[in-house]
Amino acid sequence: MTVHLKFRSMDLEAMTGAADVPNGATVEQAVNQYLAAQGAELSGENLRQSMILVNRMAVRADQVLQDGDEVMVLRSVEAG
């Protein structure tokens, strides 16, 4: 099945596209698969600390995806 991914953060802003994932894949699995194919990564902890939207509804990283879902990962900005 195909899901569409968008990332909104300083370091992953240019990462937007589609991924073919197996049926029953979770948000975390889809994100990891897509980013690995792009030569990037996002740790599980960073993903869980991000706001995740699927079809504009807030979900957790363990949300099971459906064909055609749109996943948006909004990473918080950290000040130092």
One Martini backbone bead per residue (centre of mass of N, CA, C, O) as a GRO file, in nm:
protein
   80
    1MET     BB    1   0.102   0.032   0.013
    2THR     BB    2   0.032   0.383   0.002
    3VAL     BB    3   0.211   0.656   0.147
    4HIS     BB    4   0.220   0.992   0.270
    5LEU     BB    5   0.500   1.216   0.337
    6LYS     BB    6   0.561   1.473   0.593
    7PHE     BB    7   0.804   1.721   0.693
    8ARG     BB    8   0.834   1.946   0.992
    9SER     BB    9   1.163   2.061   0.986
   10MET     BB   10   1.477   2.163   0.968
   11ASP     BB   11   1.619   1.871   0.875
   12LEU     BB   12   1.336   1.753   0.698
   13GLU     BB   13   1.190   1.946   0.491
   14ALA     BB   14   1.266   1.792   0.206
   15MET     BB   15   1.090   1.550   0.318
   16THR     BB   16   0.886   1.433   0.051
   17GLY     BB   17   0.655   1.152   0.005
   18ALA     BB   18   0.645   0.815  -0.094
   19ALA     BB   19   0.536   0.486   0.036
   20ASP     BB   20   0.588   0.141   0.032
   21VAL     BB   21   0.387  -0.060   0.240
   22PRO     BB   22   0.275  -0.282   0.439
   23ASN     BB   23   0.028  -0.422   0.561
   24GLY     BB   24   0.001  -0.289   0.892
   25ALA     BB   25   0.154  -0.044   0.908
   26THR     BB   26   0.314   0.194   1.079
   27VAL     BB   27   0.426   0.496   1.123
   28GLU     BB   28   0.711   0.418   1.214
   29GLN     BB   29   0.770   0.226   0.978
   30ALA     BB   30   0.727   0.428   0.746
   31VAL     BB   31   0.931   0.639   0.832
   32ASN     BB   32   1.183   0.457   0.843
   33GLN     BB   33   1.171   0.358   0.551
   34TYR     BB   34   1.182   0.631   0.407
   35LEU     BB   35   1.440   0.750   0.539
   36ALA     BB   36   1.635   0.522   0.460
   37ALA     BB   37   1.599   0.572   0.148
   38GLN     BB   38   1.722   0.883   0.203
   39GLY     BB   39   1.956   0.874   0.431
   40ALA     BB   40   1.784   0.885   0.697
   41GLU     BB   41   1.682   0.976   1.044
   42LEU     BB   42   1.454   0.884   1.326
   43SER     BB   43   1.412   0.844   1.626
   44GLY     BB   44   1.184   0.708   1.828
   45GLU     BB   45   1.190   0.937   2.036
   46ASN     BB   46   1.152   1.173   1.835
   47LEU     BB   47   0.884   1.072   1.725
   48ARG     BB   48   0.727   1.067   2.001
   49GLN     BB   49   0.786   1.394   2.031
   50SER     BB   50   0.609   1.425   1.801
   51MET     BB   51   0.380   1.537   1.580
   52ILE     BB   52   0.113   1.329   1.456
   53LEU     BB   53  -0.042   1.308   1.134
   54VAL     BB   54  -0.348   1.158   1.006
   55ASN     BB   55  -0.546   1.310   0.817
   56ARG     BB   56  -0.538   1.557   1.040
   57MET     BB   57  -0.488   1.350   1.281
   58ALA     BB   58  -0.399   1.272   1.586
   59VAL     BB   59  -0.126   1.044   1.660
   60ARG     BB   60   0.053   0.765   1.702
   61ALA     BB   61   0.325   0.565   1.611
   62ASP     BB   62   0.122   0.293   1.632
   63GLN     BB   63  -0.037   0.358   1.394
   64VAL     BB   64  -0.233   0.223   1.160
   65LEU     BB   65  -0.229   0.205   0.820
   66GLN     BB   66  -0.363   0.320   0.512
   67ASP     BB   67  -0.434   0.347   0.207
   68GLY     BB   68  -0.345   0.691   0.133
   69ASP     BB   69  -0.221   0.808   0.359
   70GLU     BB   70  -0.139   1.107   0.551
   71VAL     BB   71   0.179   1.196   0.678
   72MET     BB   72   0.266   1.412   0.957
   73VAL     BB   73   0.574   1.553   1.083
   74LEU     BB   74   0.613   1.745   1.388
   75ARG     BB   75   0.882   1.909   1.499
   76SER     BB   76   1.021   2.038   1.756
   77VAL     BB   77   1.163   2.323   1.888
   78GLU     BB   78   1.487   2.378   2.015
   79ALA     BB   79   1.624   2.554   2.274
   80GLY     BB   80   1.961   2.684   2.410
   0.00000   0.00000   0.00000
